[in-house]
Amino acid sequence: MTQAWVGQRVAANGDEAVAMAVKQSDVDVVAAYPITPQTIIVEKLAEYVADGEFKGEFVAVESEHSALSACLGASLAGCRVFTATSSQGLALMHEIMYNVAGMRLPVVMAVANRALSAPIILNADHGDMMGSRDSGWIQVYAESVEEVYDRTIQLFKLSERPDVMLPSAVNFEGFIISHSTEALRPISEESSTKWLGRPKFKHRLDPENPESFGAIATPDNYYEFKMQQVRAMEDALKAFSEVEAEYQAISGRRYGAVGEYNVESADYVAIVSGSAAGTLRTAAKDLNSKGANVGVLSVKLFRPFPSEQVLRLVKGSKGIVVMDRSLSIGAPFGPLASDVKSIIDEAGLDVPALAVVYGIGGRDFSVSDAKKVFAMAADPARRGGGTVFYGVRE
């Protein structure tokens, strides 16, 4: 295995890690608009441009809608493109997200997750990206600064594969990860650019060979266009594993579509995405040292959903608790809980699954809270009910 460190650890927050990864990925065009808590990404990339460290084109736009529109055009021209946003900015991009996915453009986006208004708040939950969960974008959720860096580089490779050609987003909680400084072991820019190569688009805007993109469809063919996206997303699940294996060869790091701690042998398992996985692992280790038998499954790849892996890991559990850091107002369960409960029911597994919503609007979720969640998983009185809204004041 060839490990290509720059030579030493560096201190970086999540936003800085994204900007560093973009600089090292031979990106042609960046179009983004600043919004808290993503702003540092844009500022750092602008600094790289000013210092001559970033050779691509930095497009200053007037809104997030314009940012993703500029990315769409640049990607159609065959460029490797990147953008970043958060919260209301992502909501403003929503229309163009469907266009990017429908045209099969491998745009990569970083989302510093922040709760949506109103009321206005700057802190994190996953509601912004979950609002676009069915837009046809690959979605990963990172739980550390180093993982944010690695995933950003990986997603360029994944999205640009000929068997995938789908846009993708790396998600990480605002302030919790975006502004937290951790140790990061960057790979060399030479290693990342060599590994990524250059995008080779089968179809692109070319005056010498004109093609039409985003043309009108009819009921006779629209469905088939959408099924091509469905098949590409299915192919992305296998491709994700292959990309991770390749990246491991140059970095020494691999996270998987799911991360697990003591899952297969545990009596009770907590399933979660994002930074709370670390909090739950800390609680689980302490509980297990005192005679309990609990585990944590971190869903890192949310779209495409790794159904088979999740089922294989939880099939022997006495009970699970699925934790959503987002609200699906009016729905029986949150997005992650809905997916997990669906695949368990479809597989005919007799595993009780409790749905829990937590951490909305950045509300703190501590190790003591995590221990209470594990107690819920083991409580027979909790089974068969609706969603538990943990931590809300009555």
BALOBA-1460 file (C-alpha; in Angstrom, 3 decimals):
// residues 394
<rec num="1" residu="m" x="0.000" y="0.000" z="0.000"/>
<rec num="2" residu="t" x="1.383" y="3.382" z="-0.978"/>
<rec num="3" residu="q" x="0.554" y="6.142" z="1.485"/>
<rec num="4" residu="a" x="0.974" y="9.635" z="0.120"/>
<rec num="5" residu="w" x="0.869" y="11.977" z="3.106"/>
<rec num="6" residu="v" x="1.970" y="15.556" z="2.588"/>
<rec num="7" residu="g" x="4.375" y="14.771" z="5.415"/>
<rec num="8" residu="q" x="2.675" y="15.915" z="8.593"/>
<rec num="9" residu="r" x="-0.660" y="16.416" z="10.266"/>
<rec num="10" residu="v" x="-2.251" y="19.811" z="9.911"/>
<rec num="11" residu="a" x="-4.911" y="21.501" z="12.008"/>
<rec num="12" residu="a" x="-8.046" y="22.339" z="10.040"/>
<rec num="13" residu="n" x="-11.742" y="22.788" z="10.537"/>
<rec num="14" residu="g" x="-14.324" y="21.112" z="8.339"/>
<rec num="15" residu="d" x="-14.760" y="24.047" z="5.975"/>
<rec num="16" residu="e" x="-10.999" y="24.434" z="5.535"/>
<rec num="17" residu="a" x="-10.722" y="20.704" z="4.852"/>
<rec num="18" residu="v" x="-13.234" y="20.993" z="2.005"/>
<rec num="19" residu="a" x="-11.372" y="23.929" z="0.445"/>
<rec num="20" residu="m" x="-8.075" y="22.046" z="0.696"/>
<rec num="21" residu="a" x="-9.598" y="18.991" z="-0.980"/>
<rec num="22" residu="v" x="-11.042" y="21.101" z="-3.811"/>
<rec num="23" residu="k" x="-7.669" y="22.796" z="-4.373"/>
<rec num="24" residu="q" x="-6.053" y="19.371" z="-4.641"/>
<rec num="25" residu="s" x="-8.649" y="17.957" z="-7.053"/>
<rec num="26" residu="d" x="-7.783" y="19.880" z="-10.235"/>
<rec num="27" residu="v" x="-11.177" y="21.596" z="-10.275"/>
<rec num="28" residu="d" x="-11.860" y="23.829" z="-13.279"/>
<rec num="29" residu="v" x="-14.746" y="25.950" z="-11.992"/>
<rec num="30" residu="v" x="-15.998" y="26.915" z="-8.542"/>
<rec num="31" residu="a" x="-19.243" y="28.879" z="-8.310"/>
<rec num="32" residu="a" x="-20.567" y="29.547" z="-4.835"/>
<rec num="33" residu="y" x="-22.259" y="32.148" z="-2.683"/>
<rec num="34" residu="p" x="-21.338" y="32.638" z="0.990"/>
<rec num="35" residu="i" x="-23.765" y="31.540" z="3.690"/>
<rec num="36" residu="t" x="-23.070" y="30.681" z="7.326"/>
<rec num="37" residu="p" x="-21.708" y="28.153" z="8.294"/>
<rec num="38" residu="q" x="-20.309" y="27.364" z="4.829"/>
<rec num="39" residu="t" x="-18.697" y="30.770" z="4.228"/>
<rec num="40" residu="i" x="-15.181" y="29.707" z="5.228"/>
<rec num="41" residu="i" x="-15.075" y="27.303" z="2.264"/>
<rec num="42" residu="v" x="-15.688" y="30.146" z="-0.187"/>
<rec num="43" residu="e" x="-13.317" y="32.493" z="1.633"/>
<rec num="44" residu="k" x="-10.527" y="29.928" z="1.680"/>
<rec num="45" residu="l" x="-10.936" y="29.115" z="-2.011"/>
<rec num="46" residu="a" x="-10.875" y="32.847" z="-2.829"/>
<rec num="47" residu="e" x="-7.659" y="33.083" z="-0.796"/>
<rec num="48" residu="y" x="-6.162" y="30.223" z="-2.804"/>
<rec num="49" residu="v" x="-7.049" y="32.073" z="-6.009"/>
<rec num="50" residu="a" x="-5.468" y="35.311" z="-4.748"/>
<rec num="51" residu="d" x="-2.292" y="33.455" z="-3.765"/>
<rec num="52" residu="g" x="-2.087" y="31.634" z="-7.087"/>
<rec num="53" residu="e" x="-2.608" y="28.232" z="-5.469"/>
<rec num="54" residu="f" x="-5.895" y="27.507" z="-7.243"/>
<rec num="55" residu="k" x="-5.719" y="27.574" z="-11.044"/>
<rec num="56" residu="g" x="-9.387" y="27.067" z="-11.765"/>
<rec num="57" residu="e" x="-12.019" y="29.733" z="-12.416"/>
<rec num="58" residu="f" x="-13.736" y="31.190" z="-9.347"/>
<rec num="59" residu="v" x="-17.133" y="32.599" z="-10.361"/>
<rec num="60" residu="a" x="-18.610" y="35.184" z="-8.006"/>
<rec num="61" residu="v" x="-22.399" y="34.975" z="-8.289"/>
<rec num="62" residu="e" x="-25.340" y="36.823" z="-6.767"/>
<rec num="63" residu="s" x="-27.160" y="33.839" z="-5.254"/>
<rec num="64" residu="e" x="-27.049" y="30.101" z="-4.681"/>
<rec num="65" residu="h" x="-29.532" y="29.579" z="-7.520"/>
<rec num="66" residu="s" x="-27.028" y="31.287" z="-9.805"/>
<rec num="67" residu="a" x="-24.137" y="29.330" z="-8.296"/>
<rec num="68" residu="l" x="-25.590" y="25.940" z="-9.174"/>
<rec num="69" residu="s" x="-26.765" y="27.258" z="-12.544"/>
<rec num="70" residu="a" x="-23.189" y="28.301" z="-13.328"/>
<rec num="71" residu="c" x="-21.988" y="24.863" z="-12.241"/>
<rec num="72" residu="l" x="-24.552" y="23.258" z="-14.533"/>
<rec num="73" residu="g" x="-23.278" y="25.217" z="-17.532"/>
<rec num="74" residu="a" x="-19.623" y="24.603" z="-16.727"/>
<rec num="75" residu="s" x="-20.222" y="20.892" z="-16.262"/>
<rec num="76" residu="l" x="-22.066" y="20.708" z="-19.589"/>
<rec num="77" residu="a" x="-18.936" y="22.191" z="-21.162"/>
<rec num="78" residu="g" x="-16.877" y="19.306" z="-19.770"/>
<rec num="79" residu="c" x="-15.388" y="21.015" z="-16.712"/>
<rec num="80" residu="r" x="-14.848" y="19.557" z="-13.248"/>
<rec num="81" residu="v" x="-16.963" y="21.793" z="-11.013"/>
<rec num="82" residu="f" x="-17.663" y="22.375" z="-7.335"/>
<rec num="83" residu="t" x="-20.009" y="24.403" z="-5.176"/>
<rec num="84" residu="a" x="-20.881" y="24.696" z="-1.505"/>
<rec num="85" residu="t" x="-23.884" y="25.886" z="0.446"/>
<rec num="86" residu="s" x="-26.096" y="25.484" z="3.498"/>
<rec num="87" residu="s" x="-29.686" y="25.791" z="4.705"/>
<rec num="88" residu="q" x="-31.674" y="28.443" z="2.777"/>
<rec num="89" residu="g" x="-28.937" y="28.512" z="0.150"/>
<rec num="90" residu="l" x="-29.506" y="24.839" z="-0.552"/>
<rec num="91" residu="a" x="-33.254" y="25.449" z="-0.637"/>
<rec num="92" residu="l" x="-32.684" y="28.152" z="-3.261"/>
<rec num="93" residu="m" x="-30.711" y="25.632" z="-5.334"/>
<rec num="94" residu="h" x="-33.501" y="23.076" z="-5.178"/>
<rec num="95" residu="e" x="-34.890" y="23.752" z="-8.659"/>
<rec num="96" residu="i" x="-31.466" y="23.441" z="-10.298"/>
<rec num="97" residu="m" x="-30.564" y="20.305" z="-8.317"/>
<rec num="98" residu="y" x="-33.161" y="18.388" z="-10.312"/>
<rec num="99" residu="n" x="-31.825" y="19.805" z="-13.587"/>
<rec num="100" residu="v" x="-28.238" y="18.836" z="-12.724"/>
<rec num="101" residu="a" x="-29.259" y="15.298" z="-11.781"/>
<rec num="102" residu="g" x="-31.574" y="14.895" z="-14.761"/>
<rec num="103" residu="m" x="-28.817" y="15.909" z="-17.173"/>
<rec num="104" residu="r" x="-26.455" y="13.440" z="-15.434"/>
<rec num="105" residu="l" x="-23.854" y="16.076" z="-14.555"/>
<rec num="106" residu="p" x="-21.147" y="15.077" z="-12.013"/>
<rec num="107" residu="v" x="-21.236" y="18.270" z="-9.946"/>
<rec num="108" residu="v" x="-19.787" y="17.939" z="-6.417"/>
<rec num="109" residu="m" x="-21.239" y="20.021" z="-3.596"/>
<rec num="110" residu="a" x="-20.338" y="20.466" z="0.071"/>
<rec num="111" residu="v" x="-23.233" y="21.139" z="2.443"/>
<rec num="112" residu="a" x="-22.473" y="22.479" z="5.911"/>
<rec num="113" residu="n" x="-25.819" y="21.329" z="7.267"/>
<rec num="114" residu="r" x="-27.887" y="24.020" z="8.975"/>
<rec num="115" residu="a" x="-31.524" y="24.052" z="10.039"/>
<rec num="116" residu="l" x="-34.012" y="25.819" z="7.778"/>
<rec num="117" residu="s" x="-35.918" y="28.993" z="8.625"/>
<rec num="118" residu="a" x="-38.326" y="30.067" z="10.029"/>
<rec num="119" residu="p" x="-37.424" y="30.958" z="12.705"/>
<rec num="120" residu="i" x="-33.900" y="31.857" z="11.600"/>
<rec num="121" residu="i" x="-31.155" y="29.793" z="13.202"/>
<rec num="122" residu="l" x="-27.528" y="29.171" z="12.301"/>
<rec num="123" residu="n" x="-27.074" y="25.776" z="13.949"/>
<rec num="124" residu="a" x="-27.181" y="22.297" z="12.558"/>
<rec num="125" residu="d" x="-29.617" y="19.635" z="11.672"/>
<rec num="126" residu="h" x="-30.002" y="17.582" z="8.489"/>
<rec num="127" residu="g" x="-33.291" y="19.115" z="7.379"/>
<rec num="128" residu="d" x="-31.721" y="21.159" z="4.594"/>
<rec num="129" residu="m" x="-30.358" y="18.195" z="2.627"/>
<rec num="130" residu="m" x="-33.233" y="15.900" z="3.547"/>
<rec num="131" residu="g" x="-35.490" y="18.404" z="1.805"/>
<rec num="132" residu="s" x="-33.716" y="17.396" z="-1.410"/>
<rec num="133" residu="r" x="-33.243" y="13.711" z="-0.626"/>
<rec num="134" residu="d" x="-35.197" y="12.598" z="-3.717"/>
<rec num="135" residu="s" x="-33.517" y="14.976" z="-6.164"/>
<rec num="136" residu="g" x="-31.210" y="12.292" z="-7.588"/>
<rec num="137" residu="w" x="-27.963" y="13.306" z="-5.850"/>
<rec num="138" residu="i" x="-25.546" y="10.882" z="-4.220"/>
<rec num="139" residu="q" x="-25.372" y="11.796" z="-0.531"/>
<rec num="140" residu="v" x="-22.682" y="11.016" z="2.041"/>
<rec num="141" residu="y" x="-22.630" y="12.149" z="5.686"/>
<rec num="142" residu="a" x="-19.259" y="12.643" z="7.374"/>
<rec num="143" residu="e" x="-18.540" y="12.604" z="11.093"/>
<rec num="144" residu="s" x="-15.026" y="14.094" z="11.253"/>
<rec num="145" residu="v" x="-12.904" y="16.778" z="9.584"/>
<rec num="146" residu="e" x="-10.627" y="14.202" z="7.992"/>
<rec num="147" residu="e" x="-13.578" y="12.282" z="6.600"/>
<rec num="148" residu="v" x="-14.976" y="15.507" z="5.093"/>
<rec num="149" residu="y" x="-11.648" y="16.032" z="3.308"/>
<rec num="150" residu="d" x="-11.461" y="12.445" z="2.051"/>
<rec num="151" residu="r" x="-15.072" y="12.319" z="0.909"/>
<rec num="152" residu="t" x="-14.767" y="15.534" z="-1.098"/>
<rec num="153" residu="i" x="-11.929" y="14.051" z="-3.160"/>
<rec num="154" residu="q" x="-13.654" y="10.673" z="-3.463"/>
<rec num="155" residu="l" x="-16.889" y="12.181" z="-4.759"/>
<rec num="156" residu="f" x="-15.198" y="13.713" z="-7.803"/>
<rec num="157" residu="k" x="-14.001" y="10.219" z="-8.737"/>
<rec num="158" residu="l" x="-17.353" y="8.592" z="-8.018"/>
<rec num="159" residu="s" x="-19.542" y="11.146" z="-9.784"/>
<rec num="160" residu="e" x="-17.403" y="11.222" z="-12.936"/>
<rec num="161" residu="r" x="-17.359" y="7.455" z="-13.476"/>
<rec num="162" residu="p" x="-19.027" y="6.602" z="-16.812"/>
<rec num="163" residu="d" x="-21.265" y="4.068" z="-15.068"/>
<rec num="164" residu="v" x="-22.473" y="6.696" z="-12.570"/>
<rec num="165" residu="m" x="-22.461" y="10.287" z="-13.932"/>
<rec num="166" residu="l" x="-24.541" y="11.684" z="-11.078"/>
<rec num="167" residu="p" x="-24.052" y="14.760" z="-8.888"/>
<rec num="168" residu="s" x="-23.031" y="14.232" z="-5.282"/>
<rec num="169" residu="a" x="-22.992" y="16.043" z="-1.939"/>
<rec num="170" residu="v" x="-20.808" y="15.636" z="1.142"/>
<rec num="171" residu="n" x="-22.777" y="16.628" z="4.238"/>
<rec num="172" residu="f" x="-21.362" y="17.663" z="7.612"/>
<rec num="173" residu="e" x="-23.032" y="19.485" z="10.485"/>
<rec num="174" residu="g" x="-22.561" y="23.229" z="10.669"/>
<rec num="175" residu="f" x="-20.345" y="24.451" z="13.511"/>
<rec num="176" residu="i" x="-20.120" y="20.938" z="14.992"/>
<rec num="177" residu="i" x="-17.780" y="19.948" z="12.145"/>
<rec num="178" residu="s" x="-17.559" y="23.009" z="9.883"/>
<rec num="179" residu="h" x="-15.957" y="25.155" z="12.604"/>
<rec num="180" residu="s" x="-14.315" y="22.486" z="14.781"/>
<rec num="181" residu="t" x="-10.554" y="22.126" z="14.390"/>
<rec num="182" residu="e" x="-9.139" y="18.615" z="14.255"/>
<rec num="183" residu="a" x="-5.996" y="16.883" z="13.042"/>
<rec num="184" residu="l" x="-5.997" y="16.203" z="9.300"/>
<rec num="185" residu="r" x="-3.539" y="14.096" z="7.308"/>
<rec num="186" residu="p" x="-3.805" y="15.423" z="3.752"/>
<rec num="187" residu="i" x="-2.513" y="13.411" z="0.839"/>
<rec num="188" residu="s" x="-0.274" y="15.151" z="-1.661"/>
<rec num="189" residu="e" x="-1.831" y="17.161" z="-4.462"/>
<rec num="190" residu="e" x="0.188" y="15.122" z="-6.933"/>
<rec num="191" residu="s" x="-1.369" y="11.921" z="-5.603"/>
<rec num="192" residu="s" x="-4.932" y="13.233" z="-5.655"/>
<rec num="193" residu="t" x="-4.765" y="14.737" z="-9.157"/>
<rec num="194" residu="k" x="-3.074" y="11.638" z="-10.557"/>
<rec num="195" residu="w" x="-5.706" y="9.400" z="-9.009"/>
<rec num="196" residu="l" x="-8.614" y="11.542" z="-10.185"/>
<rec num="197" residu="g" x="-7.311" y="12.045" z="-13.708"/>
<rec num="198" residu="r" x="-9.372" y="14.330" z="-15.904"/>
<rec num="199" residu="p" x="-13.128" y="14.068" z="-16.528"/>
<rec num="200" residu="k" x="-14.046" y="12.437" z="-19.823"/>
<rec num="201" residu="f" x="-17.652" y="13.240" z="-20.683"/>
<rec num="202" residu="k" x="-19.340" y="11.172" z="-23.367"/>
<rec num="203" residu="h" x="-21.743" y="14.062" z="-23.992"/>
<rec num="204" residu="r" x="-20.903" y="17.751" z="-23.639"/>
<rec num="205" residu="l" x="-21.468" y="21.128" z="-25.234"/>
<rec num="206" residu="d" x="-19.308" y="21.229" z="-28.348"/>
<rec num="207" residu="p" x="-19.858" y="23.623" z="-31.275"/>
<rec num="208" residu="e" x="-18.246" y="21.070" z="-33.598"/>
<rec num="209" residu="n" x="-20.627" y="18.324" z="-32.483"/>
<rec num="210" residu="p" x="-23.823" y="20.025" z="-31.305"/>
<rec num="211" residu="e" x="-26.141" y="18.182" z="-28.917"/>
<rec num="212" residu="s" x="-29.268" y="19.163" z="-27.027"/>
<rec num="213" residu="f" x="-29.475" y="19.023" z="-23.224"/>
<rec num="214" residu="g" x="-32.532" y="19.399" z="-21.033"/>
<rec num="215" residu="a" x="-34.873" y="19.167" z="-23.995"/>
<rec num="216" residu="i" x="-38.599" y="18.690" z="-23.553"/>
<rec num="217" residu="a" x="-39.874" y="15.174" z="-22.867"/>
<rec num="218" residu="t" x="-43.312" y="13.613" z="-23.249"/>
<rec num="219" residu="p" x="-45.233" y="11.008" z="-21.248"/>
<rec num="220" residu="d" x="-43.918" y="8.468" z="-23.765"/>
<rec num="221" residu="n" x="-40.277" y="8.912" z="-22.705"/>
<rec num="222" residu="y" x="-39.965" y="10.921" z="-19.453"/>
<rec num="223" residu="y" x="-40.386" y="7.812" z="-17.292"/>
<rec num="224" residu="e" x="-37.512" y="6.076" z="-19.112"/>
<rec num="225" residu="f" x="-35.218" y="9.070" z="-18.540"/>
<rec num="226" residu="k" x="-35.958" y="8.860" z="-14.820"/>
<rec num="227" residu="m" x="-35.295" y="5.109" z="-14.769"/>
<rec num="228" residu="q" x="-31.845" y="5.746" z="-16.204"/>
<rec num="229" residu="q" x="-31.143" y="7.802" z="-13.090"/>
<rec num="230" residu="v" x="-32.507" y="5.015" z="-10.900"/>
<rec num="231" residu="r" x="-30.188" y="2.472" z="-12.544"/>
<rec num="232" residu="a" x="-27.219" y="4.823" z="-12.289"/>
<rec num="233" residu="m" x="-27.873" y="5.266" z="-8.568"/>
<rec num="234" residu="e" x="-27.966" y="1.490" z="-8.165"/>
<rec num="235" residu="d" x="-24.635" y="1.249" z="-10.012"/>
<rec num="236" residu="a" x="-23.217" y="3.933" z="-7.739"/>
<rec num="237" residu="l" x="-23.543" y="1.626" z="-4.734"/>
<rec num="238" residu="k" x="-21.030" y="-0.849" z="-6.166"/>
<rec num="239" residu="a" x="-18.882" y="1.951" z="-7.585"/>
<rec num="240" residu="f" x="-18.711" y="3.586" z="-4.140"/>
<rec num="241" residu="s" x="-16.970" y="0.541" z="-2.700"/>
<rec num="242" residu="e" x="-14.521" y="0.418" z="-5.595"/>
<rec num="243" residu="v" x="-13.680" y="4.116" z="-5.260"/>
<rec num="244" residu="e" x="-13.077" y="3.691" z="-1.542"/>
<rec num="245" residu="a" x="-10.726" y="0.767" z="-2.155"/>
<rec num="246" residu="e" x="-8.739" y="2.809" z="-4.665"/>
<rec num="247" residu="y" x="-8.548" y="5.778" z="-2.323"/>
<rec num="248" residu="q" x="-7.414" y="3.565" z="0.534"/>
<rec num="249" residu="a" x="-4.407" y="2.576" z="-1.567"/>
<rec num="250" residu="i" x="-3.158" y="6.174" z="-1.658"/>
<rec num="251" residu="s" x="-4.336" y="7.373" z="1.748"/>
<rec num="252" residu="g" x="-4.521" y="4.377" z="4.061"/>
<rec num="253" residu="r" x="-8.081" y="5.370" z="5.024"/>
<rec num="254" residu="r" x="-11.444" y="3.754" z="4.366"/>
<rec num="255" residu="y" x="-14.794" y="4.424" z="6.031"/>
<rec num="256" residu="g" x="-17.294" y="2.197" z="4.244"/>
<rec num="257" residu="a" x="-20.867" y="2.901" z="3.267"/>
<rec num="258" residu="v" x="-21.645" y="2.204" z="6.912"/>
<rec num="259" residu="g" x="-19.437" y="2.406" z="9.961"/>
<rec num="260" residu="e" x="-19.939" y="-0.065" z="12.764"/>
<rec num="261" residu="y" x="-19.016" y="-0.582" z="16.380"/>
<rec num="262" residu="n" x="-19.984" y="-3.908" z="17.991"/>
<rec num="263" residu="v" x="-23.053" y="-4.154" z="15.763"/>
<rec num="264" residu="e" x="-23.261" y="-7.801" z="14.687"/>
<rec num="265" residu="s" x="-22.899" y="-9.130" z="18.239"/>
<rec num="266" residu="a" x="-24.925" y="-6.414" z="20.012"/>
<rec num="267" residu="d" x="-28.301" y="-6.900" z="21.643"/>
<rec num="268" residu="y" x="-29.362" y="-3.333" z="20.893"/>
<rec num="269" residu="v" x="-28.101" y="-1.062" z="18.102"/>
<rec num="270" residu="a" x="-28.372" y="2.665" z="17.480"/>
<rec num="271" residu="i" x="-28.423" y="3.720" z="13.811"/>
<rec num="272" residu="v" x="-27.464" y="7.305" z="12.986"/>
<rec num="273" residu="s" x="-25.749" y="9.562" z="10.429"/>
<rec num="274" residu="g" x="-23.235" y="12.316" z="11.096"/>
<rec num="275" residu="s" x="-21.295" y="13.489" z="14.123"/>
<rec num="276" residu="a" x="-23.617" y="11.957" z="16.728"/>
<rec num="277" residu="a" x="-22.161" y="8.558" z="15.818"/>
<rec num="278" residu="g" x="-19.061" y="9.421" z="17.838"/>
<rec num="279" residu="t" x="-21.161" y="10.460" z="20.824"/>
<rec num="280" residu="l" x="-23.090" y="7.191" z="20.647"/>
<rec num="281" residu="r" x="-19.890" y="5.126" z="20.370"/>
<rec num="282" residu="t" x="-18.475" y="6.794" z="23.482"/>
<rec num="283" residu="a" x="-21.666" y="5.995" z="25.376"/>
<rec num="284" residu="a" x="-21.752" y="2.431" z="24.027"/>
<rec num="285" residu="k" x="-18.172" y="1.715" z="25.063"/>
<rec num="286" residu="d" x="-18.879" y="2.940" z="28.582"/>
<rec num="287" residu="l" x="-22.098" y="0.922" z="28.822"/>
<rec num="288" residu="n" x="-20.392" y="-2.198" z="27.481"/>
<rec num="289" residu="s" x="-17.598" y="-1.871" z="30.031"/>
<rec num="290" residu="k" x="-20.325" y="-2.165" z="32.695"/>
<rec num="291" residu="g" x="-21.928" y="-5.284" z="31.265"/>
<rec num="292" residu="a" x="-24.240" y="-4.015" z="28.537"/>
<rec num="293" residu="n" x="-24.054" y="-5.206" z="24.935"/>
<rec num="294" residu="v" x="-24.890" y="-2.346" z="22.585"/>
<rec num="295" residu="g" x="-23.569" y="-1.202" z="19.214"/>
<rec num="296" residu="v" x="-23.585" y="1.770" z="16.832"/>
<rec num="297" residu="l" x="-24.172" y="1.721" z="13.085"/>
<rec num="298" residu="s" x="-23.259" y="4.948" z="11.280"/>
<rec num="299" residu="v" x="-24.951" y="5.319" z="7.881"/>
<rec num="300" residu="k" x="-22.381" y="7.252" z="5.871"/>
<rec num="301" residu="l" x="-23.853" y="6.669" z="2.415"/>
<rec num="302" residu="f" x="-27.503" y="7.729" z="2.507"/>
<rec num="303" residu="r" x="-28.125" y="7.797" z="-1.260"/>
<rec num="304" residu="p" x="-27.864" y="5.204" z="-2.660"/>
<rec num="305" residu="f" x="-28.996" y="3.527" z="0.550"/>
<rec num="306" residu="p" x="-26.835" y="0.499" z="1.547"/>
<rec num="307" residu="s" x="-29.814" y="-1.731" z="2.354"/>
<rec num="308" residu="e" x="-28.043" y="-5.101" z="2.237"/>
<rec num="309" residu="q" x="-25.253" y="-4.009" z="4.550"/>
<rec num="310" residu="v" x="-27.638" y="-2.541" z="7.097"/>
<rec num="311" residu="l" x="-29.813" y="-5.662" z="7.093"/>
<rec num="312" residu="r" x="-26.833" y="-7.987" z="7.459"/>
<rec num="313" residu="l" x="-25.555" y="-6.067" z="10.458"/>
<rec num="314" residu="v" x="-28.813" y="-5.688" z="12.413"/>
<rec num="315" residu="k" x="-30.544" y="-8.995" z="11.685"/>
<rec num="316" residu="g" x="-29.449" y="-10.543" z="14.992"/>
<rec num="317" residu="s" x="-30.412" y="-7.582" z="17.165"/>
<rec num="318" residu="k" x="-33.075" y="-7.686" z="19.852"/>
<rec num="319" residu="g" x="-33.970" y="-4.100" z="19.032"/>
<rec num="320" residu="i" x="-32.707" y="-1.023" z="17.249"/>
<rec num="321" residu="v" x="-33.227" y="2.710" z="17.558"/>
<rec num="322" residu="v" x="-32.994" y="4.822" z="14.397"/>
<rec num="323" residu="m" x="-32.051" y="8.448" z="14.947"/>
<rec num="324" residu="d" x="-32.956" y="11.298" z="12.592"/>
<rec num="325" residu="r" x="-31.507" y="14.788" z="12.922"/>
<rec num="326" residu="s" x="-34.335" y="16.127" z="10.783"/>
<rec num="327" residu="l" x="-38.097" y="16.464" z="10.884"/>
<rec num="328" residu="s" x="-40.513" y="15.005" z="8.340"/>
<rec num="329" residu="i" x="-43.511" y="17.016" z="9.431"/>
<rec num="330" residu="g" x="-46.677" y="15.039" z="8.851"/>
<rec num="331" residu="a" x="-44.874" y="11.743" z="8.157"/>
<rec num="332" residu="p" x="-44.899" y="8.786" z="10.563"/>
<rec num="333" residu="f" x="-41.099" y="8.699" z="10.798"/>
<rec num="334" residu="g" x="-38.001" y="10.637" z="9.829"/>
<rec num="335" residu="p" x="-36.104" y="9.911" z="6.580"/>
<rec num="336" residu="l" x="-33.508" y="7.507" z="7.993"/>
<rec num="337" residu="a" x="-36.045" y="5.700" z="10.172"/>
<rec num="338" residu="s" x="-38.415" y="5.335" z="7.213"/>
<rec num="339" residu="d" x="-35.685" y="3.698" z="5.119"/>
<rec num="340" residu="v" x="-34.540" y="1.366" z="7.889"/>
<rec num="341" residu="k" x="-38.044" y="0.339" z="8.888"/>
<rec num="342" residu="s" x="-38.942" y="-0.267" z="5.227"/>
<rec num="343" residu="i" x="-36.037" y="-2.613" z="4.538"/>
<rec num="344" residu="i" x="-36.580" y="-4.497" z="7.816"/>
<rec num="345" residu="d" x="-40.263" y="-5.032" z="7.028"/>
<rec num="346" residu="e" x="-39.510" y="-6.008" z="3.417"/>
<rec num="347" residu="a" x="-36.951" y="-8.576" z="4.596"/>
<rec num="348" residu="g" x="-39.411" y="-10.015" z="7.116"/>
<rec num="349" residu="l" x="-37.055" y="-9.462" z="10.054"/>
<rec num="350" residu="d" x="-38.551" y="-9.543" z="13.526"/>
<rec num="351" residu="v" x="-36.431" y="-6.679" z="14.844"/>
<rec num="352" residu="p" x="-38.264" y="-3.882" z="16.713"/>
<rec num="353" residu="a" x="-37.160" y="-0.464" z="15.412"/>
<rec num="354" residu="l" x="-37.795" y="2.666" z="17.451"/>
<rec num="355" residu="a" x="-37.723" y="5.993" z="15.567"/>
<rec num="356" residu="v" x="-36.120" y="8.922" z="17.410"/>
<rec num="357" residu="v" x="-35.746" y="12.542" z="16.287"/>
<rec num="358" residu="y" x="-32.988" y="14.461" z="18.077"/>
<rec num="359" residu="g" x="-30.724" y="17.516" z="17.840"/>
<rec num="360" residu="i" x="-33.099" y="19.716" z="15.839"/>
<rec num="361" residu="g" x="-31.769" y="23.240" z="15.337"/>
<rec num="362" residu="g" x="-28.430" y="22.263" z="16.841"/>
<rec num="363" residu="r" x="-29.820" y="21.167" z="20.213"/>
<rec num="364" residu="d" x="-27.023" y="19.441" z="22.109"/>
<rec num="365" residu="f" x="-26.847" y="15.652" z="22.189"/>
<rec num="366" residu="s" x="-24.513" y="14.453" z="24.947"/>
<rec num="367" residu="v" x="-23.083" y="11.128" z="26.025"/>
<rec num="368" residu="s" x="-25.653" y="10.977" z="28.826"/>
<rec num="369" residu="d" x="-28.370" y="11.555" z="26.225"/>
<rec num="370" residu="a" x="-26.938" y="8.712" z="24.140"/>
<rec num="371" residu="k" x="-27.138" y="6.364" z="27.116"/>
<rec num="372" residu="k" x="-30.812" y="7.239" z="27.549"/>
<rec num="373" residu="v" x="-31.405" y="6.420" z="23.876"/>
<rec num="374" residu="f" x="-29.878" y="2.964" z="24.330"/>
<rec num="375" residu="a" x="-32.186" y="2.451" z="27.326"/>
<rec num="376" residu="m" x="-35.134" y="3.303" z="25.064"/>
<rec num="377" residu="a" x="-34.058" y="0.634" z="22.591"/>
<rec num="378" residu="a" x="-34.201" y="-1.982" z="25.339"/>
<rec num="379" residu="d" x="-37.537" y="-0.807" z="26.780"/>
<rec num="380" residu="p" x="-40.441" y="-3.033" z="25.600"/>
<rec num="381" residu="a" x="-42.914" y="-0.261" z="26.437"/>
<rec num="382" residu="r" x="-41.376" y="1.886" z="23.707"/>
<rec num="383" residu="r" x="-42.034" y="-0.612" z="20.932"/>
<rec num="384" residu="g" x="-44.840" y="-0.221" z="18.456"/>
<rec num="385" residu="g" x="-45.310" y="3.495" z="19.058"/>
<rec num="386" residu="g" x="-44.677" y="6.478" z="16.850"/>
<rec num="387" residu="t" x="-41.662" y="8.737" z="16.657"/>
<rec num="388" residu="v" x="-39.986" y="9.814" z="19.896"/>
<rec num="389" residu="f" x="-38.985" y="13.497" z="19.824"/>
<rec num="390" residu="y" x="-36.039" y="13.308" z="22.140"/>
<rec num="391" residu="g" x="-34.821" y="16.413" z="23.982"/>
<rec num="392" residu="v" x="-37.759" y="18.685" z="23.220"/>
<rec num="393" residu="r" x="-39.126" y="20.709" z="26.127"/>
<rec num="394" residu="e" x="-42.710" y="19.799" z="26.931"/>
